[in-house]
Amino acid sequence: MKQKYLISKDDGKNELTIKEFAETDKDIFSFQCEETFDSEIIKSAVSDSKPVLISRFRTKNMYPCELYANKIADSIIDLFSSESGQSIELFFDDKDYFVKEEDVELINVVESEEIEIDNLLDDTSGEDLIENNDLKKITPIINLAGKISTDTDDQ
C-alpha cells in the first residue's frame, strides 16, 4: 500500500497540520485523516526528544507505524528548524520494506534448522511414558449436563 503524508506549518495560526492519504486505486490517493496541533506543543516535543514528538502526533485516528513515524518526526524537526519551508510531503510504499534477497537466504537457513528439530521430535516414540505408566494415569472425562461419562460414543 502506498501512503502520503502532507505536513504543513502555519505560523499565522500557530498550528501544525498532518494530513494522511492512502492509495485506493492506481496512482489515486484518497484523503484518510487530518490532525491539527498547537505549534508550541510540537516545538516543546521537538526540543525534548524524538519519542516524545512521535507520541504527540500519534492519535487515535492517525497512528503511523514506527518506521513511518520516525520519518515523519524527522520531517517535523526539519520543518521547525528551518525558517524557509512551510510544508513537507512524504511518500511511503510498503513494498520498499519487503524482505530483500539476502534476507531470504538467512530465512532458508533457519527453516532447514527447524526441519532438523522436527526430526528430533519424530525420534521419540513415547515408550518412556508407557514404561512409567504416565499415560495410564490420564483418564479423559467428559461432563455433559452434570453427568460424568468416560464413554464418548453415547452422544
N, CA, C and O atoms as a GROMACS GRO file, in nm:
protein
  620
    1MET      N    1   0.084  -0.117   0.000
    1MET     CA    2   0.000   0.000   0.000
    1MET      C    3   0.089   0.124   0.000
    1MET      O    4   0.193   0.127   0.066
    2LYS      N    5   0.048   0.221  -0.073
    2LYS     CA    6   0.120   0.348  -0.078
    2LYS      C    7   0.046   0.448   0.010
    2LYS      O    8  -0.077   0.454   0.011
    3GLN      N    9   0.126   0.527   0.082
    3GLN     CA   10   0.069   0.632   0.167
    3GLN      C   11   0.144   0.762   0.144
    3GLN      O   12   0.260   0.763   0.105
    4LYS      N   13   0.074   0.870   0.170
    4LYS     CA   14   0.133   1.002   0.156
    4LYS      C   15   0.094   1.083   0.280
    4LYS      O   16  -0.020   1.078   0.325
    5TYR      N   17   0.190   1.158   0.332
    5TYR     CA   18   0.164   1.247   0.444
    5TYR      C   19   0.204   1.387   0.402
    5TYR      O   20   0.314   1.409   0.351
    6LEU      N   21   0.114   1.483   0.424
    6LEU     CA   22   0.142   1.623   0.397
    6LEU      C   23   0.150   1.694   0.533
    6LEU      O   24   0.052   1.700   0.607
    7ILE      N   25   0.267   1.745   0.563
    7ILE     CA   26   0.291   1.812   0.692
    7ILE      C   27   0.309   1.960   0.662
    7ILE      O   28   0.398   1.998   0.586
    8SER      N   29   0.225   2.043   0.721
    8SER     CA   30   0.234   2.187   0.696
    8SER      C   31   0.229   2.265   0.826
    8SER      O   32   0.160   2.229   0.921
    9LYS      N   33   0.306   2.374   0.825
    9LYS     CA   34   0.315   2.460   0.942
    9LYS      C   35   0.255   2.596   0.906
    9LYS      O   36   0.294   2.656   0.805
   10ASP      N   37   0.163   2.643   0.985
   10ASP     CA   38   0.100   2.773   0.964
   10ASP      C   39   0.138   2.861   1.081
   10ASP      O   40   0.082   2.851   1.190
   11ASP      N   41   0.236   2.950   1.057
   11ASP     CA   42   0.284   3.037   1.166
   11ASP      C   43   0.178   3.139   1.206
   11ASP      O   44   0.175   3.181   1.322
   12GLY      N   45   0.092   3.180   1.115
   12GLY     CA   46  -0.012   3.277   1.146
   12GLY      C   47  -0.112   3.222   1.246
   12GLY      O   48  -0.154   3.293   1.338
   13LYS      N   49  -0.149   3.097   1.231
   13LYS     CA   50  -0.244   3.031   1.323
   13LYS      C   51  -0.172   2.958   1.436
   13LYS      O   52  -0.236   2.908   1.528
   14ASN      N   53  -0.038   2.951   1.427
   14ASN     CA   54   0.042   2.880   1.526
   14ASN      C   55   0.001   2.732   1.535
   14ASN      O   56  -0.020   2.677   1.643
   15GLU      N   57  -0.010   2.668   1.414
   15GLU     CA   58  -0.056   2.529   1.406
   15GLU      C   59   0.034   2.446   1.315
   15GLU      O   60   0.099   2.497   1.223
   16LEU      N   61   0.036   2.317   1.343
   16LEU     CA   62   0.098   2.218   1.256
   16LEU      C   63  -0.012   2.122   1.215
   16LEU      O   64  -0.087   2.073   1.300
   17THR      N   65  -0.023   2.097   1.087
   17THR     CA   66  -0.127   2.006   1.036
   17THR      C   67  -0.061   1.889   0.964
   17THR      O   68   0.031   1.907   0.885
   18ILE      N   69  -0.109   1.770   0.994
   18ILE     CA   70  -0.063   1.649   0.926
   18ILE      C   71  -0.185   1.586   0.859
   18ILE      O   72  -0.284   1.555   0.924
   19LYS      N   73  -0.174   1.569   0.728
   19LYS     CA   74  -0.281   1.504   0.651
   19LYS      C   75  -0.228   1.370   0.601
   19LYS      O   76  -0.115   1.361   0.553
   20GLU      N   77  -0.311   1.268   0.613
   20GLU     CA   78  -0.275   1.134   0.568
   20GLU      C   79  -0.360   1.095   0.448
   20GLU      O   80  -0.482   1.114   0.448
   21PHE      N   81  -0.294   1.042   0.346
   21PHE     CA   82  -0.360   0.994   0.225
   21PHE      C   83  -0.316   0.850   0.200
   21PHE      O   84  -0.204   0.813   0.235
   22ALA      N   85  -0.402   0.771   0.140
   22ALA     CA   86  -0.368   0.633   0.104
   22ALA      C   87  -0.410   0.609  -0.040
   22ALA      O   88  -0.510   0.662  -0.088
   23GLU      N   89  -0.331   0.526  -0.109
   23GLU     CA   90  -0.362   0.493  -0.247
   23GLU      C   91  -0.476   0.392  -0.249
   23GLU      O   92  -0.459   0.278  -0.206
   24THR      N   93  -0.591   0.434  -0.299
   24THR     CA   94  -0.707   0.346  -0.306
   24THR      C   95  -0.726   0.286  -0.444
   24THR      O   96  -0.795   0.185  -0.460
   25ASP      N   97  -0.666   0.350  -0.544
   25ASP     CA   98  -0.666   0.300  -0.680
   25ASP      C   99  -0.532   0.338  -0.740
   25ASP      O  100  -0.462   0.423  -0.684
   26LYS      N  101  -0.495   0.279  -0.850
   26LYS     CA  102  -0.363   0.304  -0.906
   26LYS      C  103  -0.338   0.454  -0.925
   26LYS      O  104  -0.408   0.521  -1.002
   27ASP      N  105  -0.239   0.503  -0.853
   27ASP     CA  106  -0.196   0.644  -0.858
   27ASP      C  107  -0.304   0.743  -0.815
   27ASP      O  108  -0.297   0.861  -0.849
   28ILE      N  109  -0.404   0.697  -0.742
   28ILE     CA  110  -0.508   0.786  -0.690
   28ILE      C  111  -0.503   0.779  -0.537
   28ILE      O  112  -0.530   0.674  -0.478
   29PHE      N  113  -0.467   0.890  -0.475
   29PHE     CA  114  -0.459   0.896  -0.329
   29PHE      C  115  -0.586   0.957  -0.273
   29PHE      O  116  -0.631   1.063  -0.317
   30SER      N  117  -0.644   0.890  -0.176
   30SER     CA  118  -0.766   0.938  -0.110
   30SER      C  119  -0.732   0.989   0.028
   30SER      O  120  -0.650   0.931   0.100
   31PHE      N  121  -0.797   1.097   0.064
   31PHE     CA  122  -0.779   1.156   0.196
   31PHE      C  123  -0.827   1.060   0.304
   31PHE      O  124  -0.937   1.005   0.294
   32GLN      N  125  -0.746   1.039   0.408
   32GLN     CA  126  -0.780   0.948   0.516
   32GLN      C  127  -0.806   1.021   0.648
   32GLN      O  128  -0.904   0.994   0.717
   33CYS      N  129  -0.718   1.114   0.681
   33CYS     CA  130  -0.727   1.176   0.813
   33CYS      C  131  -0.650   1.308   0.814
   33CYS      O  132  -0.556   1.327   0.737
   34GLU      N  133  -0.692   1.398   0.901
   34GLU     CA  134  -0.621   1.523   0.923
   34GLU      C  135  -0.618   1.552   1.072
   34GLU      O  136  -0.720   1.544   1.140
   35GLU      N  137  -0.499   1.584   1.121
   35GLU     CA  138  -0.483   1.620   1.261
   35GLU      C  139  -0.412   1.755   1.269
   35GLU      O  140  -0.316   1.779   1.196
   36THR      N  141  -0.460   1.841   1.356
   36THR     CA  142  -0.401   1.974   1.375
   36THR      C  143  -0.351   1.985   1.518
   36THR      O  144  -0.420   1.945   1.613
   37PHE      N  145  -0.231   2.039   1.533
   37PHE     CA  146  -0.167   2.050   1.664
   37PHE      C  147  -0.122   2.193   1.687
   37PHE      O  148  -0.091   2.266   1.593
   38ASP      N  149  -0.119   2.232   1.813
   38ASP     CA  150  -0.066   2.362   1.851
   38ASP      C  151   0.086   2.359   1.830
   38ASP      O  152   0.153   2.267   1.876
   39SER      N  153   0.140   2.460   1.760
   39SER     CA  154   0.282   2.462   1.729
   39SER      C  155   0.370   2.464   1.853
   39SER      O  156   0.480   2.409   1.853
   40GLU      N  157   0.323   2.528   1.959
   40GLU     CA  158   0.404   2.536   2.081
   40GLU      C  159   0.422   2.398   2.144
   40GLU      O  160   0.529   2.367   2.195
   41ILE      N  161   0.319   2.316   2.139
   41ILE     CA  162   0.329   2.179   2.193
   41ILE      C  163   0.427   2.097   2.110
   41ILE      O  164   0.506   2.020   2.164
   42ILE      N  165   0.422   2.114   1.978
   42ILE     CA  166   0.513   2.040   1.890
   42ILE      C  167   0.656   2.090   1.908
   42ILE      O  168   0.749   2.010   1.914
   43LYS      N  169   0.675   2.222   1.919
   43LYS     CA  170   0.810   2.276   1.942
   43LYS      C  171   0.868   2.222   2.071
   43LYS      O  172   0.986   2.188   2.077
   44SER      N  173   0.787   2.214   2.173
   44SER     CA  174   0.832   2.159   2.302
   44SER      C  175   0.873   2.013   2.287
   44SER      O  176   0.974   1.970   2.343
   45ALA      N  177   0.794   1.937   2.213
   45ALA     CA  178   0.825   1.795   2.191
   45ALA      C  179   0.952   1.780   2.106
   45ALA      O  180   1.031   1.688   2.129
   46VAL      N  181   0.971   1.868   2.008
   46VAL     CA  182   1.091   1.864   1.924
   46VAL      C  183   1.215   1.886   2.009
   46VAL      O  184   1.316   1.819   1.991
   47SER      N  185   1.207   1.981   2.101
   47SER     CA  186   1.322   2.010   2.187
   47SER      C  187   1.344   1.901   2.292
   47SER      O  188   1.454   1.888   2.345
   48ASP      N  189   1.241   1.825   2.321
   48ASP     CA  190   1.254   1.718   2.421
   48ASP      C  191   1.324   1.596   2.362
   48ASP      O  192   1.441   1.572   2.392
   49SER      N  193   1.256   1.520   2.279
   49SER     CA  194   1.316   1.402   2.215
   49SER      C  195   1.224   1.352   2.104
   49SER      O  196   1.107   1.388   2.096
   50LYS      N  197   1.281   1.270   2.018
   50LYS     CA  198   1.203   1.215   1.907
   50LYS      C  199   1.088   1.126   1.955
   50LYS      O  200   0.977   1.140   1.903
   51PRO      N  201   1.108   1.036   2.053
   51PRO     CA  202   0.995   0.956   2.102
   51PRO      C  203   0.880   1.040   2.159
   51PRO      O  204   0.763   1.005   2.144
   52VAL      N  205   0.914   1.149   2.225
   52VAL     CA  206   0.810   1.238   2.278
   52VAL      C  207   0.735   1.304   2.164
   52VAL      O  208   0.612   1.315   2.168
   53LEU      N  209   0.808   1.347   2.062
   53LEU     CA  210   0.745   1.408   1.944
   53LEU      C  211   0.649   1.309   1.878
   53LEU      O  212   0.537   1.345   1.842
   54ILE      N  213   0.694   1.185   1.861
   54ILE     CA  214   0.609   1.083   1.799
   54ILE      C  215   0.483   1.061   1.880
   54ILE      O  216   0.374   1.047   1.825
   55SER      N  217   0.497   1.057   2.011
   55SER     CA  218   0.379   1.037   2.096
   55SER      C  219   0.282   1.154   2.088
   55SER      O  220   0.162   1.136   2.112
   56ARG      N  221   0.332   1.274   2.054
   56ARG     CA  222   0.244   1.390   2.042
   56ARG      C  223   0.161   1.387   1.913
   56ARG      O  224   0.045   1.426   1.915
   57PHE      N  225   0.220   1.340   1.802
   57PHE     CA  226   0.142   1.345   1.677
   57PHE      C  227   0.067   1.215   1.647
   57PHE      O  228  -0.017   1.213   1.557
   58ARG      N  229   0.096   1.109   1.718
   58ARG     CA  230   0.016   0.987   1.701
   58ARG      C  231  -0.116   1.005   1.776
   58ARG      O  232  -0.118   1.043   1.893
   59THR      N  233  -0.224   0.978   1.707
   59THR     CA  234  -0.355   0.993   1.768
   59THR      C  235  -0.436   0.866   1.746
   59THR      O  236  -0.390   0.772   1.681
   60LYS      N  237  -0.556   0.865   1.800
   60LYS     CA  238  -0.647   0.752   1.780
   60LYS      C  239  -0.681   0.735   1.631
   60LYS      O  240  -0.697   0.623   1.583
   61ASN      N  241  -0.691   0.846   1.560
   61ASN     CA  242  -0.729   0.842   1.419
   61ASN      C  243  -0.610   0.825   1.324
   61ASN      O  244  -0.625   0.771   1.214
   62MET      N  245  -0.494   0.870   1.366
   62MET     CA  246  -0.376   0.863   1.281
   62MET      C  247  -0.261   0.806   1.364
   62MET      O  248  -0.203   0.874   1.449
   63TYR      N  249  -0.228   0.680   1.337
   63TYR     CA  250  -0.126   0.611   1.415
   63TYR      C  251  -0.031   0.539   1.318
   63TYR      O  252  -0.042   0.418   1.298
   64PRO      N  253   0.063   0.615   1.258
   64PRO     CA  254   0.154   0.552   1.161
   64PRO      C  255   0.247   0.452   1.230
   64PRO      O  256   0.279   0.465   1.348
   65CYS      N  257   0.289   0.351   1.152
   65CYS     CA  258   0.381   0.252   1.207
   65CYS      C  259   0.512   0.321   1.246
   65CYS      O  260   0.537   0.435   1.208
   66GLU      N  261   0.593   0.251   1.322
   66GLU     CA  262   0.715   0.310   1.377
   66GLU      C  263   0.809   0.363   1.269
   66GLU      O  264   0.865   0.472   1.283
   67LEU      N  265   0.825   0.289   1.163
   67LEU     CA  266   0.913   0.331   1.054
   67LEU      C  267   0.866   0.463   0.995
   67LEU      O  268   0.946   0.554   0.975
   68TYR      N  269   0.737   0.474   0.966
   68TYR     CA  270   0.682   0.597   0.911
   68TYR      C  271   0.685   0.710   1.015
   68TYR      O  272   0.715   0.824   0.982
   69ALA      N  273   0.654   0.676   1.138
   69ALA     CA  274   0.650   0.777   1.244
   69ALA      C  275   0.788   0.841   1.263
   69ALA      O  276   0.797   0.961   1.285
   70ASN      N  277   0.894   0.762   1.254
   70ASN     CA  278   1.030   0.816   1.267
   70ASN      C  279   1.061   0.914   1.154
   70ASN      O  280   1.122   1.018   1.178
   71LYS      N  281   1.020   0.881   1.033
   71LYS     CA  282   1.046   0.970   0.919
   71LYS      C  283   0.960   1.096   0.927
   71LYS      O  284   1.004   1.205   0.890
   72ILE      N  285   0.838   1.081   0.975
   72ILE     CA  286   0.752   1.199   0.994
   72ILE      C  287   0.813   1.289   1.100
   72ILE      O  288   0.817   1.411   1.083
   73ALA      N  289   0.861   1.230   1.209
   73ALA     CA  290   0.924   1.308   1.316
   73ALA      C  291   1.047   1.382   1.263
   73ALA      O  292   1.067   1.499   1.296
   74ASP      N  293   1.130   1.315   1.184
   74ASP     CA  294   1.248   1.381   1.125
   74ASP      C  295   1.206   1.500   1.039
   74ASP      O  296   1.270   1.605   1.042
   75SER      N  297   1.098   1.484   0.964
   75SER     CA  298   1.049   1.592   0.878
   75SER      C  299   0.996   1.708   0.961
   75SER      O  300   1.017   1.824   0.925
   76ILE      N  301   0.928   1.679   1.069
   76ILE     CA  302   0.878   1.786   1.157
   76ILE      C  303   0.994   1.861   1.220
   76ILE      O  304   0.991   1.984   1.230
   77ILE      N  305   1.096   1.787   1.262
   77ILE     CA  306   1.215   1.852   1.321
   77ILE      C  307   1.279   1.944   1.217
   77ILE      O  308   1.317   2.057   1.249
   78ASP      N  309   1.292   1.896   1.092
   78ASP     CA  310   1.348   1.980   0.984
   78ASP      C  311   1.260   2.102   0.959
   78ASP      O  312   1.310   2.212   0.937
   79LEU      N  313   1.130   2.082   0.962
   79LEU     CA  314   1.036   2.191   0.936
   79LEU      C  315   1.047   2.301   1.042
   79LEU      O  316   1.041   2.420   1.010
   80PHE      N  317   1.063   2.262   1.167
   80PHE     CA  318   1.073   2.361   1.274
   80PHE      C  319   1.213   2.419   1.288
   80PHE      O  320   1.230   2.525   1.348
   81SER      N  321   1.313   2.352   1.233
   81SER     CA  322   1.449   2.406   1.243
   81SER      C  323   1.480   2.503   1.129
   81SER      O  324   1.569   2.586   1.143
   82SER      N  325   1.408   2.493   1.018
   82SER     CA  326   1.431   2.586   0.906
   82SER      C  327   1.317   2.686   0.898
   82SER      O  328   1.201   2.653   0.923
   83GLU      N  329   1.352   2.806   0.865
   83GLU     CA  330   1.250   2.911   0.854
   83GLU      C  331   1.192   2.919   0.713
   83GLU      O  332   1.087   2.981   0.692
   84SER      N  333   1.259   2.856   0.616
   84SER     CA  334   1.215   2.871   0.477
   84SER      C  335   1.096   2.783   0.442
   84SER      O  336   1.002   2.829   0.378
   85GLY      N  337   1.100   2.657   0.483
   85GLY     CA  338   0.995   2.564   0.443
   85GLY      C  339   0.872   2.571   0.531
   85GLY      O  340   0.882   2.586   0.653
   86GLN      N  341   0.756   2.561   0.469
   86GLN     CA  342   0.630   2.563   0.543
   86GLN      C  343   0.553   2.433   0.529
   86GLN      O  344   0.456   2.411   0.602
   87SER      N  345   0.596   2.346   0.435
   87SER     CA  346   0.528   2.217   0.421
   87SER      C  347   0.623   2.113   0.364
   87SER      O  348   0.717   2.144   0.291
   88ILE      N  349   0.596   1.989   0.399
   88ILE     CA  350   0.675   1.875   0.353
   88ILE      C  351   0.577   1.765   0.313
   88ILE      O  352   0.477   1.742   0.380
   89GLU      N  353   0.608   1.698   0.201
   89GLU     CA  354   0.526   1.588   0.155
   89GLU      C  355   0.611   1.461   0.159
   89GLU      O  356   0.720   1.457   0.103
   90LEU      N  357   0.560   1.358   0.225
   90LEU     CA  358   0.631   1.230   0.238
   90LEU      C  359   0.552   1.121   0.167
   90LEU      O  360   0.430   1.115   0.178
   91PHE      N  361   0.623   1.035   0.094
   91PHE     CA  362   0.561   0.921   0.027
   91PHE      C  363   0.619   0.793   0.084
   91PHE      O  364   0.740   0.782   0.106
   92PHE      N  365   0.532   0.694   0.108
   92PHE     CA  366   0.575   0.565   0.158
   92PHE      C  367   0.509   0.457   0.072
   92PHE      O  368   0.392   0.466   0.036
   93ASP      N  369   0.587   0.354   0.042
   93ASP     CA  370   0.536   0.239  -0.032
   93ASP      C  371   0.579   0.115   0.046
   93ASP      O  372   0.698   0.090   0.064
   94ASP      N  373   0.481   0.038   0.092
   94ASP     CA  374   0.511  -0.079   0.176
   94ASP      C  375   0.604  -0.178   0.107
   94ASP      O  376   0.683  -0.244   0.174
   95LYS      N  377   0.596  -0.189  -0.024
   95LYS     CA  378   0.680  -0.288  -0.093
   95LYS      C  379   0.828  -0.251  -0.085
   95LYS      O  380   0.913  -0.338  -0.108
   96ASP      N  381   0.861  -0.127  -0.054
   96ASP     CA  382   1.001  -0.088  -0.035
   96ASP      C  383   1.060  -0.153   0.089
   96ASP      O  384   1.182  -0.160   0.103
   97TYR      N  385   0.975  -0.200   0.178
   97TYR     CA  386   1.022  -0.256   0.304
   97TYR      C  387   1.005  -0.407   0.311
   97TYR      O  388   1.018  -0.466   0.419
   98PHE      N  389   0.975  -0.471   0.198
   98PHE     CA  390   0.965  -0.617   0.194
   98PHE      C  391   1.102  -0.678   0.215
   98PHE      O  392   1.204  -0.609   0.206
   99VAL      N  393   1.105  -0.807   0.241
   99VAL     CA  394   1.229  -0.879   0.265
   99VAL      C  395   1.314  -0.877   0.138
   99VAL      O  396   1.265  -0.903   0.028
  100LYS      N  397   1.441  -0.845   0.156
  100LYS     CA  398   1.533  -0.841   0.043
  100LYS      C  399   1.592  -0.979   0.018
  100LYS      O  400   1.580  -1.068   0.102
  101GLU      N  401   1.656  -0.996  -0.097
  101GLU     CA  402   1.703  -1.128  -0.138
  101GLU      C  403   1.807  -1.187  -0.042
  101GLU      O  404   1.804  -1.307  -0.016
  102GLU      N  405   1.898  -1.106   0.012
  102GLU     CA  406   1.997  -1.160   0.105
  102GLU      C  407   1.932  -1.209   0.234
  102GLU      O  408   1.984  -1.299   0.299
  103ASP      N  409   1.819  -1.149   0.271
  103ASP     CA  410   1.747  -1.194   0.389
  103ASP      C  411   1.679  -1.329   0.365
  103ASP      O  412   1.660  -1.407   0.458
  104VAL      N  413   1.642  -1.357   0.239
  104VAL     CA  414   1.577  -1.484   0.205
  104VAL      C  415   1.671  -1.600   0.231
  104VAL      O  416   1.628  -1.705   0.279
  105GLU      N  417   1.801  -1.583   0.201
  105GLU     CA  418   1.898  -1.689   0.227
  105GLU      C  419   1.904  -1.721   0.376
  105GLU      O  420   1.912  -1.838   0.414
  106LEU      N  421   1.900  -1.619   0.460
  106LEU     CA  422   1.902  -1.639   0.605
  106LEU      C  423   1.776  -1.713   0.650
  106LEU      O  424   1.784  -1.800   0.737
  107ILE      N  425   1.662  -1.678   0.593
  107ILE     CA  426   1.537  -1.746   0.627
  107ILE      C  427   1.545  -1.893   0.588
  107ILE      O  428   1.499  -1.979   0.664
  108ASN      N  429   1.602  -1.923   0.472
  108ASN     CA  430   1.615  -2.062   0.428
  108ASN      C  431   1.703  -2.142   0.523
  108ASN      O  432   1.674  -2.259   0.549
  109VAL      N  433   1.809  -2.081   0.574
  109VAL     CA  434   1.897  -2.150   0.669
  109VAL      C  435   1.820  -2.181   0.796
  109VAL      O  436   1.830  -2.291   0.850
  110VAL      N  437   1.743  -2.085   0.845
  110VAL     CA  438   1.665  -2.105   0.967
  110VAL      C  439   1.561  -2.215   0.946
  110VAL      O  440   1.541  -2.299   1.033
  111GLU      N  441   1.494  -2.215   0.830
  111GLU     CA  442   1.394  -2.318   0.802
  111GLU      C  443   1.455  -2.457   0.797
  111GLU      O  444   1.394  -2.553   0.843
  112SER      N  445   1.577  -2.471   0.741
  112SER     CA  446   1.641  -2.602   0.735
  112SER      C  447   1.677  -2.650   0.875
  112SER      O  448   1.674  -2.770   0.903
  113GLU      N  449   1.712  -2.557   0.965
  113GLU     CA  450   1.740  -2.595   1.103
  113GLU      C  451   1.613  -2.641   1.174
  113GLU      O  452   1.618  -2.731   1.258
  114GLU      N  453   1.500  -2.580   1.141
  114GLU     CA  454   1.374  -2.622   1.202
  114GLU      C  455   1.337  -2.764   1.162
  114GLU      O  456   1.280  -2.839   1.242
  115ILE      N  457   1.370  -2.802   1.040
  115ILE     CA  458   1.342  -2.939   0.996
  115ILE      C  459   1.421  -3.037   1.080
  115ILE      O  460   1.369  -3.143   1.118
  116GLU      N  461   1.546  -3.005   1.112
  116GLU     CA  462   1.627  -3.091   1.196
  116GLU      C  463   1.566  -3.104   1.335
  116GLU      O  464   1.569  -3.212   1.393
  117ILE      N  465   1.513  -2.998   1.387
  117ILE     CA  466   1.448  -3.001   1.518
  117ILE      C  467   1.324  -3.089   1.511
  117ILE      O  468   1.298  -3.167   1.603
  118ASP      N  469   1.247  -3.078   1.403
  118ASP     CA  470   1.129  -3.162   1.386
  118ASP      C  471   1.167  -3.310   1.381
  118ASP      O  472   1.095  -3.395   1.434
  119ASN      N  473   1.279  -3.341   1.318
  119ASN     CA  474   1.325  -3.480   1.313
  119ASN      C  475   1.357  -3.531   1.452
  119ASN      O  476   1.335  -3.649   1.480
  120LEU      N  477   1.406  -3.447   1.538
  120LEU     CA  478   1.433  -3.488   1.676
  120LEU      C  479   1.304  -3.528   1.746
  120LEU      O  480   1.303  -3.623   1.825
  121LEU      N  481   1.197  -3.456   1.719
  121LEU     CA  482   1.069  -3.489   1.781
  121LEU      C  483   1.017  -3.623   1.731
  121LEU      O  484   0.955  -3.697   1.807
  122ASP      N  485   1.042  -3.656   1.605
  122ASP     CA  486   0.997  -3.783   1.550
  122ASP      C  487   1.070  -3.902   1.613
  122ASP      O  488   1.019  -4.014   1.612
  123ASP      N  489   1.190  -3.879   1.668
  123ASP     CA  490   1.269  -3.987   1.727
  123ASP      C  491   1.210  -4.037   1.858
  123ASP      O  492   1.243  -4.148   1.901
  124THR      N  493   1.125  -3.960   1.922
  124THR     CA  494   1.066  -4.005   2.048
  124THR      C  495   0.937  -4.079   2.018
  124THR      O  496   0.850  -4.027   1.947
  125SER      N  497   0.924  -4.198   2.070
  125SER     CA  498   0.806  -4.280   2.041
  125SER      C  499   0.706  -4.279   2.155
  125SER      O  500   0.595  -4.329   2.139
  126GLY      N  501   0.742  -4.224   2.268
  126GLY     CA  502   0.651  -4.222   2.382
  126GLY      C  503   0.661  -4.346   2.468
  126GLY      O  504   0.586  -4.361   2.565
  127GLU      N  505   0.753  -4.436   2.433
  127GLU     CA  506   0.767  -4.559   2.511
  127GLU      C  507   0.809  -4.530   2.655
  127GLU      O  508   0.773  -4.603   2.747
  128ASP      N  509   0.888  -4.423   2.673
  128ASP     CA  510   0.929  -4.390   2.809
  128ASP      C  511   0.809  -4.349   2.894
  128ASP      O  512   0.810  -4.371   3.015
  129LEU      N  513   0.704  -4.290   2.833
  129LEU     CA  514   0.584  -4.256   2.908
  129LEU      C  515   0.505  -4.382   2.944
  129LEU      O  516   0.450  -4.392   3.054
  130ILE      N  517   0.499  -4.476   2.852
  130ILE     CA  518   0.426  -4.600   2.878
  130ILE      C  519   0.495  -4.681   2.988
  130ILE      O  520   0.429  -4.740   3.073
  131GLU      N  521   0.629  -4.682   2.984
  131GLU     CA  522   0.703  -4.755   3.085
  131GLU      C  523   0.679  -4.698   3.224
  131GLU      O  524   0.675  -4.773   3.321
  132ASN      N  525   0.663  -4.568   3.235
  132ASN     CA  526   0.642  -4.504   3.365
  132ASN      C  527   0.495  -4.501   3.405
  132ASN      O  528   0.461  -4.446   3.510
  133ASN      N  529   0.408  -4.557   3.324
  133ASN     CA  530   0.263  -4.559   3.347
  133ASN      C  531   0.202  -4.419   3.353
  133ASN      O  532   0.094  -4.401   3.410
  134ASP      N  533   0.269  -4.320   3.294
  134ASP     CA  534   0.214  -4.185   3.294
  134ASP      C  535   0.092  -4.174   3.205
  134ASP      O  536   0.000  -4.099   3.236
  135LEU      N  537   0.088  -4.249   3.094
  135LEU     CA  538  -0.028  -4.244   3.005
  135LEU      C  539  -0.150  -4.310   3.068
  135LEU      O  540  -0.263  -4.269   3.042
  136LYS      N  541  -0.129  -4.409   3.150
  136LYS     CA  542  -0.241  -4.478   3.215
  136LYS      C  543  -0.306  -4.389   3.321
  136LYS      O  544  -0.423  -4.409   3.355
  137LYS      N  545  -0.233  -4.292   3.372
  137LYS     CA  546  -0.287  -4.203   3.474
  137LYS      C  547  -0.384  -4.100   3.415
  137LYS      O  548  -0.466  -4.043   3.487
  138ILE      N  549  -0.374  -4.077   3.285
  138ILE     CA  550  -0.460  -3.978   3.220
  138ILE      C  551  -0.589  -4.045   3.178
  138ILE      O  552  -0.589  -4.135   3.094
  139THR      N  553  -0.701  -4.003   3.237
  139THR     CA  554  -0.832  -4.058   3.206
  139THR      C  555  -0.920  -3.946   3.152
  139THR      O  556  -0.949  -3.851   3.225
  140PRO      N  557  -0.962  -3.955   3.026
  140PRO     CA  558  -1.047  -3.849   2.972
  140PRO      C  559  -1.186  -3.856   3.033
  140PRO      O  560  -1.248  -3.962   3.038
  141ILE      N  561  -1.235  -3.741   3.079
  141ILE     CA  562  -1.368  -3.733   3.139
  141ILE      C  563  -1.444  -3.622   3.068
  141ILE      O  564  -1.394  -3.512   3.051
  142ILE      N  565  -1.564  -3.653   3.027
  142ILE     CA  566  -1.650  -3.554   2.963
  142ILE      C  567  -1.770  -3.533   3.054
  142ILE      O  568  -1.836  -3.628   3.093
  143ASN      N  569  -1.797  -3.407   3.086
  143ASN     CA  570  -1.907  -3.372   3.174
  143ASN      C  571  -2.020  -3.315   3.087
  143ASN      O  572  -2.009  -3.204   3.036
  144LEU      N  573  -2.127  -3.391   3.071
  144LEU     CA  574  -2.241  -3.348   2.992
  144LEU      C  575  -2.359  -3.321   3.083
  144LEU      O  576  -2.420  -3.414   3.136
  145ALA      N  577  -2.391  -3.195   3.100
  145ALA     CA  578  -2.508  -3.154   3.179
  145ALA      C  579  -2.510  -3.222   3.316
  145ALA      O  580  -2.612  -3.275   3.359
  146GLY      N  581  -2.398  -3.220   3.382
  146GLY     CA  582  -2.392  -3.275   3.517
  146GLY      C  583  -2.366  -3.423   3.523
  146GLY      O  584  -2.345  -3.477   3.632
  147LYS      N  585  -2.366  -3.493   3.409
  147LYS     CA  586  -2.343  -3.637   3.406
  147LYS      C  587  -2.197  -3.661   3.368
  147LYS      O  588  -2.151  -3.609   3.267
  148ILE      N  589  -2.126  -3.737   3.447
  148ILE     CA  590  -1.988  -3.766   3.419
  148ILE      C  591  -1.982  -3.894   3.338
  148ILE      O  592  -2.040  -3.995   3.378
  149SER      N  593  -1.914  -3.889   3.226
  149SER     CA  594  -1.908  -4.004   3.137
  149SER      C  595  -1.767  -4.016   3.083
  149SER      O  596  -1.703  -3.917   3.050
  150THR      N  597  -1.720  -4.140   3.074
  150THR     CA  598  -1.592  -4.166   3.009
  150THR      C  599  -1.612  -4.228   2.874
  150THR      O  600  -1.515  -4.256   2.803
  151ASP      N  601  -1.736  -4.251   2.836
  151ASP     CA  602  -1.768  -4.311   2.707
  151ASP      C  603  -1.819  -4.201   2.613
  151ASP      O  604  -1.924  -4.142   2.639
  152THR      N  605  -1.748  -4.172   2.507
  152THR     CA  606  -1.786  -4.064   2.414
  152THR      C  607  -1.881  -4.111   2.306
  152THR      O  608  -1.932  -4.027   2.232
  153ASP      N  609  -1.908  -4.241   2.294
  153ASP     CA  610  -1.996  -4.290   2.189
  153ASP      C  611  -2.144  -4.276   2.226
  153ASP      O  612  -2.230  -4.291   2.139
  154ASP      N  613  -2.178  -4.246   2.353
  154ASP     CA  614  -2.318  -4.232   2.398
  154ASP      C  615  -2.384  -4.107   2.344
  154ASP      O  616  -2.506  -4.093   2.353
  155GLN      N  617  -2.308  -4.016   2.288
  155GLN     CA  618  -2.363  -3.887   2.242
  155GLN      C  619  -2.442  -3.912   2.120
  155GLN      O  620  -2.498  -3.818   2.063
   0.00000   0.00000   0.00000
